Amino acid sequence: MLDRLAGEAIHERSFAVLVLTSLVAAGDTDRGAFERVAHWYPHEHDVQAYDAQLGWLHAVPHGADHLGTAAAAGLASPEEVLGILARRIAAPAEMWQQLEEARIGVAILE
């Protein structure tokens, strides 16, 4: 699954993070997997929420969900997660249109 974070298609990268988040929620404490997501997230260039052919993509929300879940599971410190989220917010990208910032807010609260 980690290899998909480097995949060419956005849906491959975004949904890999969704699966990895489910694994953390189920008790997986693979710090290496967290570090891969932490590296991918602020650098993801395709942040569109929806594609007419592919459907919902949600790279920004899925990444935020992963970071919040990792923090809640004790896999990462709150400071570390805040730093990663801040880099995502500051990264150049197209304008968010589907309340992506709300999912980042939830990750901060976790």
N, CA, C and O atoms as CSV, one atom per row, in Angstrom:
chain,resi,resn,atom,element,x,y,z
A,1,MET,N,N,0.819,-1.189,0.000
A,1,MET,CA,C,0.000,0.000,0.000
A,1,MET,C,C,0.872,1.265,0.000
A,1,MET,O,O,0.521,2.268,-0.622
A,2,LEU,N,N,1.990,1.206,0.691
A,2,LEU,CA,C,2.864,2.385,0.759
A,2,LEU,C,C,3.389,2.787,-0.612
A,2,LEU,O,O,3.582,3.973,-0.879
A,3,ASP,N,N,3.621,1.816,-1.477
A,3,ASP,CA,C,4.108,2.131,-2.819
A,3,ASP,C,C,3.109,2.982,-3.593
A,3,ASP,O,O,3.491,3.742,-4.483
A,4,ARG,N,N,1.840,2.855,-3.257
A,4,ARG,CA,C,0.810,3.619,-3.968
A,4,ARG,C,C,0.871,5.112,-3.655
A,4,ARG,O,O,0.319,5.921,-4.399
A,5,LEU,N,N,1.534,5.481,-2.567
A,5,LEU,CA,C,1.705,6.907,-2.270
A,5,LEU,C,C,2.551,7.601,-3.335
A,5,LEU,O,O,2.490,8.821,-3.488
A,6,ALA,N,N,3.332,6.824,-4.061
A,6,ALA,CA,C,4.165,7.373,-5.132
A,6,ALA,C,C,3.572,7.072,-6.506
A,6,ALA,O,O,4.222,7.304,-7.525
A,7,GLY,N,N,2.348,6.561,-6.540
A,7,GLY,CA,C,1.704,6.224,-7.804
A,7,GLY,C,C,1.447,7.450,-8.661
A,7,GLY,O,O,1.451,8.580,-8.172
A,8,GLU,N,N,1.225,7.212,-9.936
A,8,GLU,CA,C,1.004,8.324,-10.859
A,8,GLU,C,C,-0.400,8.902,-10.761
A,8,GLU,O,O,-0.592,10.091,-11.017
A,9,ALA,N,N,-1.372,8.100,-10.401
A,9,ALA,CA,C,-2.764,8.556,-10.379
A,9,ALA,C,C,-3.150,9.083,-8.998
A,9,ALA,O,O,-2.817,8.477,-7.979
A,10,ILE,N,N,-3.852,10.212,-8.974
A,10,ILE,CA,C,-4.250,10.816,-7.711
A,10,ILE,C,C,-5.146,9.888,-6.902
A,10,ILE,O,O,-5.008,9.809,-5.682
A,11,HIS,N,N,-6.061,9.189,-7.561
A,11,HIS,CA,C,-6.944,8.308,-6.787
A,11,HIS,C,C,-6.155,7.175,-6.138
A,11,HIS,O,O,-6.542,6.689,-5.075
A,12,GLU,N,N,-5.079,6.755,-6.746
A,12,GLU,CA,C,-4.218,5.727,-6.159
A,12,GLU,C,C,-3.558,6.251,-4.880
A,12,GLU,O,O,-3.537,5.562,-3.860
A,13,ARG,N,N,-3.027,7.461,-4.941
A,13,ARG,CA,C,-2.365,8.044,-3.771
A,13,ARG,C,C,-3.369,8.361,-2.664
A,13,ARG,O,O,-3.151,8.026,-1.500
A,14,SER,N,N,-4.453,8.999,-3.035
A,14,SER,CA,C,-5.439,9.423,-2.044
A,14,SER,C,C,-6.092,8.244,-1.326
A,14,SER,O,O,-6.260,8.273,-0.106
A,15,PHE,N,N,-6.454,7.222,-2.070
A,15,PHE,CA,C,-7.124,6.090,-1.433
A,15,PHE,C,C,-6.158,5.169,-0.707
A,15,PHE,O,O,-6.570,4.422,0.181
A,16,ALA,N,N,-4.881,5.208,-1.067
A,16,ALA,CA,C,-3.883,4.483,-0.269
A,16,ALA,C,C,-3.849,5.055,1.143
A,16,ALA,O,O,-3.757,4.309,2.119
A,17,VAL,N,N,-3.925,6.375,1.249
A,17,VAL,CA,C,-3.922,7.022,2.562
A,17,VAL,C,C,-5.177,6.645,3.340
A,17,VAL,O,O,-5.119,6.452,4.554
A,18,LEU,N,N,-6.295,6.540,2.658
A,18,LEU,CA,C,-7.540,6.138,3.311
A,18,LEU,C,C,-7.399,4.747,3.929
A,18,LEU,O,O,-7.827,4.521,5.061
A,19,VAL,N,N,-6.807,3.829,3.195
A,19,VAL,CA,C,-6.589,2.469,3.708
A,19,VAL,C,C,-5.604,2.491,4.874
A,19,VAL,O,O,-5.827,1.831,5.889
A,20,LEU,N,N,-4.523,3.242,4.733
A,20,LEU,CA,C,-3.533,3.329,5.813
A,20,LEU,C,C,-4.142,3.916,7.085
A,20,LEU,O,O,-3.772,3.516,8.189
A,21,THR,N,N,-5.064,4.853,6.940
A,21,THR,CA,C,-5.747,5.428,8.100
A,21,THR,C,C,-6.586,4.373,8.802
A,21,THR,O,O,-6.610,4.310,10.031
A,22,SER,N,N,-7.265,3.552,8.033
A,22,SER,CA,C,-8.058,2.463,8.617
A,22,SER,C,C,-7.170,1.493,9.382
A,22,SER,O,O,-7.566,0.978,10.427
A,23,LEU,N,N,-5.987,1.244,8.872
A,23,LEU,CA,C,-5.056,0.348,9.564
A,23,LEU,C,C,-4.611,0.940,10.897
A,23,LEU,O,O,-4.536,0.229,11.899
A,24,VAL,N,N,-4.319,2.230,10.914
A,24,VAL,CA,C,-3.931,2.888,12.173
A,24,VAL,C,C,-5.092,2.830,13.163
A,24,VAL,O,O,-4.892,2.538,14.342
A,25,ALA,N,N,-6.296,3.106,12.688
A,25,ALA,CA,C,-7.475,3.066,13.562
A,25,ALA,C,C,-7.696,1.671,14.136
A,25,ALA,O,O,-8.258,1.523,15.222
A,26,ALA,N,N,-7.252,0.647,13.404
A,26,ALA,CA,C,-7.397,-0.739,13.860
A,26,ALA,C,C,-6.239,-1.188,14.748
A,26,ALA,O,O,-6.225,-2.325,15.220
A,27,GLY,N,N,-5.266,-0.300,14.977
A,27,GLY,CA,C,-4.182,-0.629,15.895
A,27,GLY,C,C,-2.805,-0.766,15.292
A,27,GLY,O,O,-1.853,-1.060,16.015
A,28,ASP,N,N,-2.661,-0.564,13.993
A,28,ASP,CA,C,-1.343,-0.645,13.352
A,28,ASP,C,C,-0.512,0.572,13.762
A,28,ASP,O,O,-0.939,1.710,13.566
A,29,THR,N,N,0.649,0.338,14.320
A,29,THR,CA,C,1.504,1.435,14.789
A,29,THR,C,C,2.825,1.491,14.017
A,29,THR,O,O,3.891,1.685,14.601
A,30,ASP,N,N,2.737,1.319,12.711
A,30,ASP,CA,C,3.919,1.351,11.850
A,30,ASP,C,C,4.372,2.800,11.653
A,30,ASP,O,O,3.798,3.534,10.849
A,31,ARG,N,N,5.385,3.191,12.382
A,31,ARG,CA,C,5.897,4.563,12.307
A,31,ARG,C,C,6.428,4.874,10.906
A,31,ARG,O,O,6.320,6.007,10.437
A,32,GLY,N,N,6.991,3.882,10.248
A,32,GLY,CA,C,7.493,4.089,8.890
A,32,GLY,C,C,6.383,4.477,7.924
A,32,GLY,O,O,6.582,5.329,7.057
A,33,ALA,N,N,5.226,3.861,8.066
A,33,ALA,CA,C,4.081,4.204,7.217
A,33,ALA,C,C,3.641,5.635,7.494
A,33,ALA,O,O,3.345,6.390,6.568
A,34,PHE,N,N,3.599,6.005,8.769
A,34,PHE,CA,C,3.241,7.385,9.110
A,34,PHE,C,C,4.217,8.361,8.460
A,34,PHE,O,O,3.797,9.375,7.902
A,35,GLU,N,N,5.494,8.072,8.525
A,35,GLU,CA,C,6.498,8.973,7.957
A,35,GLU,C,C,6.344,9.114,6.451
A,35,GLU,O,O,6.581,10.190,5.902
A,36,ARG,N,N,5.951,8.043,5.780
A,36,ARG,CA,C,5.719,8.122,4.331
A,36,ARG,C,C,4.541,9.040,4.019
A,36,ARG,O,O,4.603,9.855,3.098
A,37,VAL,N,N,3.465,8.900,4.799
A,37,VAL,CA,C,2.306,9.777,4.606
A,37,VAL,C,C,2.685,11.219,4.940
A,37,VAL,O,O,2.304,12.148,4.228
A,38,ALA,N,N,3.431,11.398,6.018
A,38,ALA,CA,C,3.852,12.738,6.441
A,38,ALA,C,C,4.698,13.416,5.366
A,38,ALA,O,O,4.634,14.635,5.207
A,39,HIS,N,N,5.480,12.648,4.638
A,39,HIS,CA,C,6.277,13.212,3.546
A,39,HIS,C,C,5.396,13.502,2.325
A,39,HIS,O,O,5.534,14.550,1.695
A,40,TRP,N,N,4.505,12.587,1.998
A,40,TRP,CA,C,3.638,12.739,0.827
A,40,TRP,C,C,2.694,13.934,0.953
A,40,TRP,O,O,2.540,14.713,0.012
A,41,TYR,N,N,2.066,14.074,2.113
A,41,TYR,CA,C,0.943,14.995,2.289
A,41,TYR,C,C,1.242,16.448,1.904
A,41,TYR,O,O,0.507,17.001,1.086
A,42,PRO,N,N,2.266,17.087,2.440
A,42,PRO,CA,C,2.478,18.493,2.068
A,42,PRO,C,C,2.939,18.676,0.622
A,42,PRO,O,O,2.885,19.783,0.086
A,43,HIS,N,N,3.393,17.591,-0.005
A,43,HIS,CA,C,3.916,17.689,-1.365
A,43,HIS,C,C,2.914,17.263,-2.434
A,43,HIS,O,O,3.189,17.414,-3.625
A,44,GLU,N,N,1.765,16.739,-2.035
A,44,GLU,CA,C,0.769,16.307,-3.030
A,44,GLU,C,C,0.339,17.511,-3.866
A,44,GLU,O,O,-0.104,18.529,-3.334
A,45,HIS,N,N,0.478,17.375,-5.167
A,45,HIS,CA,C,0.187,18.499,-6.057
A,45,HIS,C,C,-1.251,18.501,-6.577
A,45,HIS,O,O,-1.750,19.549,-6.986
A,46,ASP,N,N,-1.912,17.372,-6.572
A,46,ASP,CA,C,-3.278,17.285,-7.090
A,46,ASP,C,C,-4.252,17.289,-5.917
A,46,ASP,O,O,-4.508,16.250,-5.309
A,47,VAL,N,N,-4.785,18.445,-5.610
A,47,VAL,CA,C,-5.646,18.570,-4.436
A,47,VAL,C,C,-7.114,18.786,-4.805
A,47,VAL,O,O,-7.913,19.211,-3.971
A,48,GLN,N,N,-7.461,18.494,-6.053
A,48,GLN,CA,C,-8.866,18.614,-6.425
A,48,GLN,C,C,-9.696,17.637,-5.597
A,48,GLN,O,O,-9.273,16.510,-5.340
A,49,ALA,N,N,-10.849,18.072,-5.195
A,49,ALA,CA,C,-11.707,17.219,-4.372
A,49,ALA,C,C,-12.499,16.241,-5.222
A,49,ALA,O,O,-12.752,15.111,-4.804
A,50,TYR,N,N,-12.890,16.671,-6.410
A,50,TYR,CA,C,-13.785,15.860,-7.232
A,50,TYR,C,C,-13.342,15.897,-8.681
A,50,TYR,O,O,-12.960,16.947,-9.199
A,51,ASP,N,N,-13.396,14.748,-9.330
A,51,ASP,CA,C,-13.102,14.633,-10.752
A,51,ASP,C,C,-14.334,14.027,-11.422
A,51,ASP,O,O,-14.885,13.043,-10.928
A,52,ALA,N,N,-14.765,14.600,-12.532
A,52,ALA,CA,C,-15.987,14.145,-13.192
A,52,ALA,C,C,-15.918,12.679,-13.614
A,52,ALA,O,O,-16.947,12.004,-13.643
A,53,GLN,N,N,-14.741,12.176,-13.938
A,53,GLN,CA,C,-14.604,10.779,-14.353
A,53,GLN,C,C,-14.293,9.845,-13.187
A,53,GLN,O,O,-14.786,8.718,-13.147
A,54,LEU,N,N,-13.486,10.303,-12.246
A,54,LEU,CA,C,-13.043,9.440,-11.147
A,54,LEU,C,C,-13.921,9.535,-9.905
A,54,LEU,O,O,-13.944,8.612,-9.091
A,55,GLY,N,N,-14.632,10.626,-9.756
A,55,GLY,CA,C,-15.442,10.834,-8.554
A,55,GLY,C,C,-14.645,11.569,-7.486
A,55,GLY,O,O,-13.727,12.331,-7.791
A,56,TRP,N,N,-15.006,11.330,-6.238
A,56,TRP,CA,C,-14.349,12.006,-5.112
A,56,TRP,C,C,-12.927,11.503,-4.941
A,56,TRP,O,O,-12.672,10.299,-4.951
A,57,LEU,N,N,-12.007,12.439,-4.784
A,57,LEU,CA,C,-10.588,12.101,-4.633
A,57,LEU,C,C,-10.078,12.421,-3.231
A,57,LEU,O,O,-9.474,11.569,-2.580
A,58,HIS,N,N,-10.318,13.629,-2.772
A,58,HIS,CA,C,-10.074,14.012,-1.375
A,58,HIS,C,C,-8.667,13.783,-0.836
A,58,HIS,O,O,-8.529,13.298,0.288
A,59,ALA,N,N,-7.638,14.103,-1.573
A,59,ALA,CA,C,-6.278,13.929,-1.050
A,59,ALA,C,C,-6.055,14.739,0.222
A,59,ALA,O,O,-5.467,14.240,1.181
A,60,VAL,N,N,-6.522,15.984,0.235
A,60,VAL,CA,C,-6.313,16.833,1.416
A,60,VAL,C,C,-7.073,16.285,2.626
A,60,VAL,O,O,-6.469,16.129,3.687
A,61,PRO,N,N,-8.368,15.985,2.514
A,61,PRO,CA,C,-9.071,15.431,3.676
A,61,PRO,C,C,-8.550,14.062,4.113
A,61,PRO,O,O,-8.420,13.805,5.309
A,62,HIS,N,N,-8.252,13.184,3.157
A,62,HIS,CA,C,-7.754,11.861,3.539
A,62,HIS,C,C,-6.423,11.961,4.277
A,62,HIS,O,O,-6.195,11.247,5.253
A,63,GLY,N,N,-5.554,12.837,3.817
A,63,GLY,CA,C,-4.286,13.035,4.513
A,63,GLY,C,C,-4.478,13.604,5.905
A,63,GLY,O,O,-3.825,13.174,6.856
A,64,ALA,N,N,-5.381,14.577,6.024
A,64,ALA,CA,C,-5.667,15.162,7.341
A,64,ALA,C,C,-6.248,14.114,8.284
A,64,ALA,O,O,-5.881,14.049,9.457
A,65,ASP,N,N,-7.154,13.297,7.762
A,65,ASP,CA,C,-7.729,12.224,8.585
A,65,ASP,C,C,-6.638,11.295,9.105
A,65,ASP,O,O,-6.650,10.892,10.268
A,66,HIS,N,N,-5.700,10.964,8.231
A,66,HIS,CA,C,-4.612,10.070,8.644
A,66,HIS,C,C,-3.781,10.700,9.758
A,66,HIS,O,O,-3.454,10.042,10.747
A,67,LEU,N,N,-3.449,11.955,9.595
A,67,LEU,CA,C,-2.625,12.626,10.600
A,67,LEU,C,C,-3.348,12.713,11.934
A,67,LEU,O,O,-2.746,12.475,12.981
A,68,GLY,N,N,-4.626,13.050,11.907
A,68,GLY,CA,C,-5.396,13.112,13.146
A,68,GLY,C,C,-5.512,11.760,13.818
A,68,GLY,O,O,-5.394,11.657,15.039
A,69,THR,N,N,-5.743,10.723,13.028
A,69,THR,CA,C,-5.844,9.366,13.567
A,69,THR,C,C,-4.512,8.922,14.149
A,69,THR,O,O,-4.472,8.285,15.202
A,70,ALA,N,N,-3.426,9.254,13.471
A,70,ALA,CA,C,-2.092,8.897,13.971
A,70,ALA,C,C,-1.798,9.593,15.291
A,70,ALA,O,O,-1.229,8.989,16.201
A,71,ALA,N,N,-2.181,10.859,15.399
A,71,ALA,CA,C,-1.964,11.589,16.656
A,71,ALA,C,C,-2.804,10.987,17.772
A,71,ALA,O,O,-2.318,10.802,18.888
A,72,ALA,N,N,-4.064,10.681,17.476
A,72,ALA,CA,C,-4.952,10.097,18.486
A,72,ALA,C,C,-4.453,8.733,18.947
A,72,ALA,O,O,-4.678,8.342,20.092
A,73,ALA,N,N,-3.781,8.013,18.063
A,73,ALA,CA,C,-3.255,6.685,18.387
A,73,ALA,C,C,-1.891,6.751,19.070
A,73,ALA,O,O,-1.347,5.717,19.459
A,74,GLY,N,N,-1.336,7.945,19.220
A,74,GLY,CA,C,-0.028,8.089,19.844
A,74,GLY,C,C,1.129,7.779,18.912
A,74,GLY,O,O,2.268,7.628,19.355
A,75,LEU,N,N,0.840,7.685,17.626
A,75,LEU,CA,C,1.870,7.372,16.635
A,75,LEU,C,C,2.708,8.598,16.284
A,75,LEU,O,O,3.834,8.475,15.802
A,76,ALA,N,N,2.148,9.779,16.531
A,76,ALA,CA,C,2.841,11.037,16.255
A,76,ALA,C,C,2.449,12.043,17.323
A,76,ALA,O,O,1.363,11.966,17.896
A,77,SER,N,N,3.334,12.974,17.581
A,77,SER,CA,C,3.032,14.006,18.578
A,77,SER,C,C,2.115,15.062,17.966
A,77,SER,O,O,2.108,15.254,16.750
A,78,PRO,N,N,1.347,15.740,18.804
A,78,PRO,CA,C,0.509,16.827,18.287
A,78,PRO,C,C,1.327,17.902,17.568
A,78,PRO,O,O,0.887,18.441,16.553
A,79,GLU,N,N,2.497,18.210,18.084
A,79,GLU,CA,C,3.350,19.221,17.454
A,79,GLU,C,C,3.794,18.781,16.062
A,79,GLU,O,O,3.829,19.579,15.126
A,80,GLU,N,N,4.127,17.519,15.943
A,80,GLU,CA,C,4.555,16.992,14.652
A,80,GLU,C,C,3.411,17.069,13.639
A,80,GLU,O,O,3.607,17.493,12.500
A,81,VAL,N,N,2.231,16.660,14.061
A,81,VAL,CA,C,1.070,16.689,13.177
A,81,VAL,C,C,0.727,18.127,12.787
A,81,VAL,O,O,0.430,18.395,11.623
A,82,LEU,N,N,0.762,19.043,13.736
A,82,LEU,CA,C,0.490,20.450,13.417
A,82,LEU,C,C,1.474,20.993,12.386
A,82,LEU,O,O,1.089,21.738,11.485
A,83,GLY,N,N,2.731,20.620,12.521
A,83,GLY,CA,C,3.738,21.066,11.563
A,83,GLY,C,C,3.458,20.566,10.158
A,83,GLY,O,O,3.614,21.309,9.189
A,84,ILE,N,N,3.049,19.314,10.042
A,84,ILE,CA,C,2.741,18.734,8.731
A,84,ILE,C,C,1.508,19.403,8.140
A,84,ILE,O,O,1.481,19.742,6.957
A,85,LEU,N,N,0.484,19.591,8.975
A,85,LEU,CA,C,-0.729,20.265,8.505
A,85,LEU,C,C,-0.424,21.696,8.061
A,85,LEU,O,O,-0.963,22.166,7.059
A,86,ALA,N,N,0.430,22.379,8.798
A,86,ALA,CA,C,0.803,23.750,8.429
A,86,ALA,C,C,1.504,23.778,7.076
A,86,ALA,O,O,1.267,24.680,6.272
A,87,ARG,N,N,2.365,22.797,6.822
A,87,ARG,CA,C,3.044,22.745,5.524
A,87,ARG,C,C,2.042,22.490,4.397
A,87,ARG,O,O,2.199,23.031,3.303
A,88,ARG,N,N,1.019,21.677,4.648
A,88,ARG,CA,C,-0.009,21.421,3.635
A,88,ARG,C,C,-0.793,22.697,3.348
A,88,ARG,O,O,-1.061,23.026,2.192
A,89,ILE,N,N,-1.155,23.410,4.407
A,89,ILE,CA,C,-1.919,24.642,4.235
A,89,ILE,C,C,-1.113,25.678,3.456
A,89,ILE,O,O,-1.664,26.402,2.627
A,90,ALA,N,N,0.179,25.747,3.719
A,90,ALA,CA,C,1.040,26.745,3.081
A,90,ALA,C,C,1.484,26.349,1.678
A,90,ALA,O,O,1.982,27.191,0.931
A,91,ALA,N,N,1.312,25.080,1.307
A,91,ALA,CA,C,1.772,24.610,-0.001
A,91,ALA,C,C,0.923,25.222,-1.111
A,91,ALA,O,O,-0.298,25.320,-0.983
A,92,PRO,N,N,1.566,25.631,-2.192
A,92,PRO,CA,C,0.792,26.169,-3.304
A,92,PRO,C,C,-0.106,25.082,-3.899
A,92,PRO,O,O,0.324,23.950,-4.119
A,93,ALA,N,N,-1.333,25.446,-4.147
A,93,ALA,CA,C,-2.291,24.501,-4.723
A,93,ALA,C,C,-3.500,25.275,-5.216
A,93,ALA,O,O,-3.634,26.475,-4.975
A,94,GLU,N,N,-4.373,24.569,-5.906
A,94,GLU,CA,C,-5.605,25.231,-6.316
A,94,GLU,C,C,-6.502,25.449,-5.107
A,94,GLU,O,O,-6.329,24.815,-4.066
A,95,MET,N,N,-7.448,26.342,-5.256
A,95,MET,CA,C,-8.331,26.696,-4.151
A,95,MET,C,C,-9.182,25.490,-3.726
A,95,MET,O,O,-9.723,24.772,-4.566
A,96,TRP,N,N,-9.286,25.287,-2.433
A,96,TRP,CA,C,-10.133,24.219,-1.915
A,96,TRP,C,C,-11.586,24.644,-2.038
A,96,TRP,O,O,-11.923,25.804,-1.800
A,97,GLN,N,N,-12.446,23.700,-2.410
A,97,GLN,CA,C,-13.846,24.035,-2.647
A,97,GLN,C,C,-14.825,23.110,-1.937
A,97,GLN,O,O,-16.034,23.332,-2.013
A,98,GLN,N,N,-14.348,22.095,-1.259
A,98,GLN,CA,C,-15.235,21.094,-0.666
A,98,GLN,C,C,-15.004,20.943,0.836
A,98,GLN,O,O,-15.040,19.830,1.361
A,99,LEU,N,N,-14.773,22.036,1.515
A,99,LEU,CA,C,-14.594,22.061,2.972
A,99,LEU,C,C,-13.390,21.246,3.454
A,99,LEU,O,O,-13.400,20.690,4.552
A,100,GLU,N,N,-12.362,21.186,2.618
A,100,GLU,CA,C,-11.145,20.479,3.016
A,100,GLU,C,C,-10.574,21.036,4.315
A,100,GLU,O,O,-10.038,20.291,5.135
A,101,GLU,N,N,-10.692,22.352,4.498
A,101,GLU,CA,C,-10.153,22.969,5.712
A,101,GLU,C,C,-10.866,22.461,6.963
A,101,GLU,O,O,-10.282,22.468,8.047
A,102,ALA,N,N,-12.099,22.026,6.834
A,102,ALA,CA,C,-12.818,21.474,7.989
A,102,ALA,C,C,-12.187,20.166,8.442
A,102,ALA,O,O,-12.085,19.913,9.642
A,103,ARG,N,N,-11.765,19.338,7.503
A,103,ARG,CA,C,-11.129,18.070,7.862
A,103,ARG,C,C,-9.766,18.323,8.494
A,103,ARG,O,O,-9.350,17.588,9.390
A,104,ILE,N,N,-9.072,19.353,8.035
A,104,ILE,CA,C,-7.811,19.727,8.674
A,104,ILE,C,C,-8.092,20.181,10.099
A,104,ILE,O,O,-7.345,19.842,11.017
A,105,GLY,N,N,-9.150,20.935,10.287
A,105,GLY,CA,C,-9.534,21.372,11.634
A,105,GLY,C,C,-9.827,20.211,12.558
A,105,GLY,O,O,-9.431,20.235,13.723
A,106,VAL,N,N,-10.511,19.201,12.065
A,106,VAL,CA,C,-10.793,18.008,12.874
A,106,VAL,C,C,-9.491,17.311,13.246
A,106,VAL,O,O,-9.334,16.855,14.379
A,107,ALA,N,N,-8.560,17.226,12.305
A,107,ALA,CA,C,-7.265,16.595,12.599
A,107,ALA,C,C,-6.533,17.350,13.697
A,107,ALA,O,O,-5.878,16.739,14.542
A,108,ILE,N,N,-6.638,18.658,13.692
A,108,ILE,CA,C,-5.988,19.461,14.734
A,108,ILE,C,C,-6.601,19.165,16.092
A,108,ILE,O,O,-5.888,19.083,17.092
A,109,LEU,N,N,-7.901,19.005,16.133
A,109,LEU,CA,C,-8.587,18.743,17.403
A,109,LEU,C,C,-8.319,17.344,17.945
A,109,LEU,O,O,-8.416,17.117,19.151
A,110,GLU,N,N,-7.983,16.406,17.062
A,110,GLU,CA,C,-7.710,15.044,17.519
A,110,GLU,C,C,-6.381,14.996,18.229
A,110,GLU,O,O,-5.967,13.934,18.692
